[in-house]
């Protein structure tokens, strides 16, 4: 495949060595026409500066910072780069930031973006070509996802001391918990201190504690702050009570959550009994919005509303909908199931 050849070349660049970064990074650039009066360069909380443009050109010396993405606002689209101690040449018209160090972090960041663009273009073209052949499309999807995650892993390993590792981590499928643990442990101390990495590690640890085969983690929700005594519920009011329970973590504003509702309704109508029940838990949502959406969507099974971030933090849920099947004793049987796999998991659990 074309992508495999491209992957090999990209990984080779990621593994290349470069000189140790200097303490400062030089940023230069020039406009073709209609040059603005100034450009702005920011780098998280570390830098926010204005550089005046003279005769269409600008130049600045900024601190080197490998753990924060730098952004230059030099036109309609901000340009991101890594201040890696080299000279960064900005082309506002092309939207590029090219480093004088062809093997350094910023060069690798550019190569990473090129690979991602090429991969997605190839993926869309290939998937379109399958037409109605769902089996071929699924087989290719599985192959492509494997290749995609492999590249992200290689990127993290080759950039353990800079922000590109976080960029790659944010793109990964976090299902492989052992692999993720190794990647996080391999980061530099500066990278480990980033709030995003700390949050990712916390979510990972929560996911490990609530992996398939573990016992459920209880939580309490005050569903209505104006009537806390009557509206307070515990997750254990529904889980571990002798029934199989399918739990859907969702929100009213979430398109994929709404798209999953017909599958959930079909599962409820097919399997609801004294052995099986369902529960929707509204997270990251406003109470009034949840109630309106639940009525509109026809949610007739049990609900917990106004849960905020409590359950998602405890269960390491990074995106919704997230659907978990619990056993009668509260054991987590399946998590992260979608589409037809929801009904299949319930049917299998019930022994039907």
C-alpha angles and dihedrals in degrees: 000000000000091000092056092056090047090048092055092051093046093049090051089057092047090055094051121113127232136186119277111278118257123233094254136041124212117220119195133169147156136210124224098209139346095029114195123234092250145353127223126223122195133176111183111277091330098076143012113163141155120224119196119225118229122189088347093304135103136186134183141168113219133175116274110248120172097179100056128059113238120219128199119196101206102143142337095327123043114235119220125206142155115252093223103163095268132100110277115204112204121205105191093187094053094035093231136136111199122190126217087221102076092192100039130105095272092051089050090049089054091048089048092054091048091051092049092050092048093046093051092046091051091045094052092046093049095046092049089054093059093066108178095348096115095173093055091044092051092047091051091045091056091048093047094048090051091051091045093053092045090057092048090051092051090048093053093048093049093047104040091139100049144057094260087077089062091047090055094043090054089058097049130104101242094206094106098075097176091051093048091051090055092048093050092047090051095059121106118260090251091055093046089056093059112112090230092055092045089052092047092050091049091051090048093051090049091051091051091051090051100039122136109291096031127108119260121265114231126224138176126228129193099210097188119029091198091059106026098158095056097036102047113113136173126220087231089064085077106020126069093017097122099277136097105248128195111205123199117197105201148142134218094239094051112105096195089049091057091045089057094054097088089056091049093047090051091050091049094049092046102044109019107128143121086292100046136043140160137227132192117205115196112214134178089013144114115254095233092048092051093051093049093048093046091055093045092049094046099241103176099163126086119302140195112197135190093028094146114185097328099100096035091053092048095047098038092241110170100173139019147269090049115170125195130184115212126197125231091268093047098262114149105242102173134001135184093029120157141176118353091355089073094065092039091055093048093047091050093048092050091049093237 
